[in-house]
Each structure stands twice: as C-alpha cells, then as structure tokens.
Amino acid sequence: MAKQNQLSFLTSATLLVIIVSVSETLCRPLVEEHLLKQHEEWMAIHGRIYKDAVEKAKRYEIFKENVKHINAFNNGKDMGYKMAVNKFADLTNEEFRASYTGYKRRPTRVLSSGEKRPFKYANFTAIPATLDWRTKKAVTPVKDQGGCGEWNIKTCPAKMSKFSCRTQAVEKRQQLCI
C-alpha cells in the first residue's frame, strides 16, 4: 500500500512538472508578443525610428531588459516609489550616463590670496519659524531637463532660487543658468 501511494505521489509530481513546463513554454510567445507590441507602442509615443532592422532588434533587446528590471524592482521590496518605462527605455545605463550626466566644469574666477570678502549674512537674526519657498515662487515643480546633465539638476535650482529671491524673477530661471 505504501509503495502504491509513493508511486502515485511520484506520478502526480512528474505530471505537475510536465504541465508547468508546457504551460511556460506555451506562454513565452505570448509574453514576447506582448513585449514586442509594448515596444512598438513605446516607439510611436516617443517618436523613435531606428536606422535599420539590426538597430531596432538591438534596441528592442535593451528595452526588454529594462522592462524586466522595472518589473523586478516594482515587484520587490517596497522602496517608497515605483519605476516605469520612460523615454530612456531603449538605452543602456552606459548610454544614458554618457548622454545625460556629463558634468562639464567651467573655469571660475579665483580670488587673489589678499582679497577678503566678509560673510554677507553674518549678523542676520530675523529668522522666521517656518518658510514655504513655494509661496515665494522661489522653487519650481520637478521637470525633465533633458541633456543638460546632472550638474544642471543640482546646481541650477540653488543658484536660480537665490537669484529669484533677489530679483523676484521666477520664469525662465533654468534657461538663464545654461
């Protein structure tokens, strides 16, 4: 009796493995077809046109890997935010970094060793308990700054907020920085 139960269990387990394998094999083309359709829709939305079929196939593979990474991230531990496909989905990390994060430092004026400038706000004491910079229109909403590079995203808002506080100029601050 025990041998018969064991044989029945092994047969059921083997059958289950076969069913799962066949199911995955049959589903792969559907997943691939869905990703291909998603890539085509993404190309239309973002105006992507590739020079030839080889380039398109290469970009599709990169897109597919990025979608896989996004899905794995979103299905993993909750990090407080979710990732989504955007206009950079057909770029590798290296291509993105090379195109969008290139800090290019410009030469700055260096003070001569004898020239001293006092700290401008050394005796400032009228500090409010709270301050909402949005009401003063000193900060702007989050925006895509394209190929301006990471330096622009970090330094421009700080520079231009200071500028707007002095001049009350709010519009076109980012453009002035570049």
DACORGI-V358299 format. One record per backbone hydrogen bond with DSSP energy under -0.5 kcal/mol. CO is the residue of the C=O (numbers start at 1). NH is the residue of the N-H. If there is no record, write none. Layout:
CO;NH  CO;NH
This chain:
1;5  2;6  3;7  4;8  5;9  6;10  7;11  8;12  9;13  10;14  11;15  12;16  13;17  14;18  15;19  16;20  17;21  18;22  19;23  20;24  21;25  22;26  23;27  24;28  25;29  26;30  27;31  28;32  29;33  30;34  31;35  32;36  33;37  34;38  35;39  36;40  37;41  38;42  39;43  40;44  41;45  42;46  43;47  43;48  44;47  52;56  53;57  54;58  55;59  56;60  57;61  58;62  59;63  60;64  61;65  62;66  63;67  64;68  65;69  66;70  67;71  68;72  69;73  70;74  71;75  72;76  73;76  77;79  81;79  86;89  88;91  92;96  93;97  94;98  95;99  96;100  97;101  101;103  103;105  112;115  114;116  119;122  121;124  125;127  126;128  131;133  132;135  132;136  133;138  133;139  134;137  143;145  145;148  146;149  149;152  149;153  150;154  151;155  151;156  152;156  152;157  154;158  155;159  156;160  157;161  158;162  159;163  160;164  161;165  162;166  163;167  164;168  168;170  170;173  172;176  173;177  174;178
